[in-house]
């Protein structure tokens, strides 16, 4: 069992390295690091497919749960990658977040700095967050109700992400002169970041189905994955970083005062 877990973990790490290596080469050709945002979701797809294939080939774990874990990661990852690709289509300039992180444009700092500060970090983070999948596909299921509960939580998260992204896209499609100063309707009336909240639910659901459903030891060993994802979404590269800019926009401080920053709740009056 330990050997199978180690092989699966190595497979996830190799998949992350492959995806980030290819993305780094593409970034060097395009002269912008921001394409890593599309590769983020695709990296999980590749890792899940690779780990699932290894598990089925080695006849380890429960085939039904293995296929389920691979399926939910593939659906989530492809939707996210497609959404970010559509959103960034036509953009040729570097994302200011990455330019600030790198200390200048890619052409000035060089691909080595980008690999060290962006691609290596995101590759390691990807492998870390994929832990419940890499472990779950090679272990037997101890508690099937947790697999079901994880699937329900994953679905809630996917709905929050997809609906929140669709509502934001519809808002941005309106003429600037006639649309409200901020989007404060739909899911955005309940939380300032429904897509980030949905992302967290997806990975807590994946942990329930792939980690904790395999037993307490596997659950505790993989708990770092949803904790890390939630930290990234709330404090590191997600909500907090975005709101440093958003708070400068007219109407946003008032919106923030009446709307939850992450976990949905009715807006304050």
Secondary structure, DSSP 8 states (H G I E B T S, - for coil): -HHHHHHHHHHHHHHHHHHHHHHHHHHHHHT-STTHHHHHHHHHHHHHHHHHHHHHHHT-S-HHHHHHHHHHHHHHHHHHHHHHHHHHTT--S--HHHHHHHTS-HHHH-HHHHIIIIIHHHHHHHHHHTHHHHHHTTS--S-HHHHHHHHHHHHHHHHHHHHHHHHHHHHHHS-TTTS-SS--SGGGGTBTTHHHHHHHHHHHHHHHHHTGGG-HHHHHHHHHHHHHHHHIIIIISSHHHHHHHHTTSTTHHHHHHHSBSSS------
